[in-house]
Amino acid sequence: MGDVHLAVGIAVMALNLLAGGWGALAWLRRRSSIRFWYVLRMAQASVVVQVLLGAVLLTSGREAQDGWHYMYGAAPLLVNLFAEGMRVGAAQREVGDLDFGALAAPDQRAIALRIVHRETGIMAAAALLIVAFAVRAAQTSGHLF
C-alpha cells in the first residue's frame, strides 16, 4: 500500500504541474482551454485519492517519519476546496448585479470569457501551490529526495 501511495503522490505532482503550467499559459495568453479543465479535474481527483490512501495507511498503523508530512499531505485537498470557493466568487464578482439574461449575446460572451479567464488563473495558481505542498510531503515522507 505504501508503494501505491508513493506512486499516486508522484502522479499528484505531475498532474498538478501539468495543469498549473497549462492553465498559467492559457491565462497569460488570455485564451480559454477546455482541455485544461479535464487535466485539472484529473489532478484534483489524484489529490483526493492520495489523501484517502494516506488516511488508510494512517489508520492501519503506518505513520510518517515526520509529523509535518500530514500537514503537507492534507494541504492540497484544502487548497482545492479553497480554490473552488474562490472560483465561484470570481464569477459572482464579474457578473455582480447584472441581469445576465437581459444582456445582448456579445456582452454575455465577453463576460463569460472574463469569468473563464479569472477562473483559469485561480485554478492554475492552486495547482502550482499543490505541487509545492506535494513536493514537501514527499520530502517529509522519508521516501524521496
C-alpha positions as CSV (number, residue, x, y, z in Angstrom):
1,M,0.0,0.0,0.0
2,G,2.9,2.3,0.7
3,D,4.2,1.9,-2.8
4,V,0.8,2.8,-4.2
5,H,0.7,5.9,-2.0
6,L,4.1,6.8,-3.3
7,A,3.1,6.3,-7.0
8,V,-0.1,8.3,-6.6
9,G,2.0,11.1,-4.9
10,I,4.2,11.3,-8.0
11,A,1.0,11.4,-10.1
12,V,-0.3,14.3,-7.9
13,M,2.9,16.2,-8.5
14,A,3.0,15.5,-12.3
15,L,-0.7,16.1,-12.9
16,N,-0.8,19.3,-10.9
17,L,2.3,20.6,-12.6
18,L,0.8,19.9,-16.0
19,A,-2.5,21.5,-15.0
20,G,-0.8,24.5,-13.4
21,G,1.5,25.1,-16.3
22,W,-1.2,24.6,-18.9
23,G,-3.6,26.9,-17.0
24,A,-0.9,29.6,-16.5
25,L,-0.1,29.6,-20.2
26,A,-3.8,29.8,-21.1
27,W,-4.2,32.6,-18.6
28,L,-1.2,34.6,-19.9
29,R,-2.5,34.2,-23.5
30,R,-6.0,35.1,-22.4
31,R,-7.3,32.0,-24.2
32,S,-9.8,29.5,-22.8
33,S,-8.8,25.9,-22.9
34,I,-11.3,23.1,-22.5
35,R,-8.5,20.5,-22.1
36,F,-7.1,22.4,-19.2
37,W,-10.2,21.7,-17.2
38,Y,-10.0,18.0,-17.9
39,V,-6.4,17.9,-16.8
40,L,-7.2,20.0,-13.7
41,R,-10.0,17.6,-12.7
42,M,-7.7,14.6,-13.1
43,A,-5.2,16.4,-10.9
44,Q,-7.8,17.2,-8.3
45,A,-9.0,13.5,-8.3
46,S,-5.4,12.4,-7.8
47,V,-5.3,14.6,-4.7
48,V,-8.4,13.0,-3.3
49,V,-7.1,9.5,-4.0
50,Q,-3.8,10.4,-2.4
51,V,-5.4,11.8,0.8
52,L,-7.6,8.7,1.1
53,L,-4.6,6.4,0.7
54,G,-2.8,8.3,3.3
55,A,-5.7,8.0,5.7
56,V,-5.9,4.3,5.1
57,L,-2.2,3.9,5.8
58,L,-2.5,6.0,9.0
59,T,-5.5,4.0,10.3
60,S,-3.7,0.8,9.6
61,G,-0.9,1.8,11.9
62,R,1.7,3.1,9.4
63,E,2.9,6.5,10.5
64,A,5.1,9.0,8.6
65,Q,8.6,9.6,10.0
66,D,7.9,13.3,10.2
67,G,4.7,14.8,11.6
68,W,4.8,17.6,9.0
69,H,4.0,15.0,6.4
70,Y,0.4,15.0,7.4
71,M,0.0,18.8,7.1
72,Y,1.7,18.8,3.7
73,G,-0.3,15.8,2.6
74,A,-3.7,17.2,3.6
75,A,-2.9,20.8,2.4
76,P,-3.6,20.0,-1.3
77,L,-7.1,19.0,-0.5
78,L,-7.7,22.2,1.4
79,V,-6.2,24.2,-1.5
80,N,-8.6,22.6,-3.9
81,L,-11.6,23.3,-1.7
82,F,-10.5,26.9,-1.2
83,A,-9.7,27.5,-4.9
84,E,-13.2,26.1,-5.9
85,G,-14.7,28.6,-3.5
86,M,-12.7,31.4,-5.0
87,R,-13.7,30.3,-8.4
88,V,-17.4,30.7,-7.6
89,G,-16.7,34.1,-6.0
90,A,-14.8,35.2,-9.1
91,A,-17.9,34.5,-11.3
92,Q,-20.1,36.3,-8.9
93,R,-17.8,39.4,-8.8
94,E,-17.7,39.5,-12.6
95,V,-21.5,39.3,-13.0
96,G,-22.3,41.5,-10.0
97,D,-25.8,42.8,-10.0
98,L,-26.2,42.5,-13.8
99,D,-29.2,40.8,-15.3
100,F,-27.1,38.4,-17.3
101,G,-30.1,37.1,-19.3
102,A,-31.1,40.6,-20.4
103,L,-27.7,41.3,-21.9
104,A,-27.0,41.0,-25.6
105,A,-25.3,37.8,-26.8
106,P,-21.9,39.6,-27.4
107,D,-21.9,41.1,-24.0
108,Q,-22.8,37.7,-22.4
109,R,-19.9,36.1,-24.3
110,A,-17.5,38.9,-23.2
111,I,-18.5,38.4,-19.5
112,A,-18.3,34.6,-19.8
113,L,-14.8,34.9,-21.3
114,R,-13.7,37.2,-18.4
115,I,-15.1,34.7,-15.9
116,V,-13.2,31.8,-17.5
117,H,-10.1,33.9,-17.6
118,R,-10.3,34.6,-13.8
119,E,-11.2,31.0,-13.0
120,T,-8.3,29.7,-15.1
121,G,-5.9,31.9,-13.2
122,I,-7.2,30.9,-9.8
123,M,-7.2,27.2,-10.6
124,A,-3.7,27.3,-12.2
125,A,-2.3,29.1,-9.2
126,A,-3.9,26.5,-6.9
127,A,-2.5,23.6,-8.9
128,L,1.0,25.1,-8.7
129,L,0.6,25.6,-5.0
130,I,-0.4,21.9,-4.7
131,V,2.8,20.9,-6.5
132,A,4.8,22.8,-3.8
133,F,2.9,21.1,-1.0
134,A,3.2,17.7,-2.7
135,V,6.9,18.1,-3.0
136,R,7.2,19.0,0.7
137,A,5.0,16.0,1.6
138,A,7.4,13.8,-0.4
139,Q,10.4,15.3,1.3
140,T,8.9,14.7,4.7
141,S,7.8,11.1,3.9
142,G,11.3,9.7,4.0
143,H,11.0,8.1,0.6
144,L,12.0,10.8,-1.8
145,F,14.7,13.4,-2.0
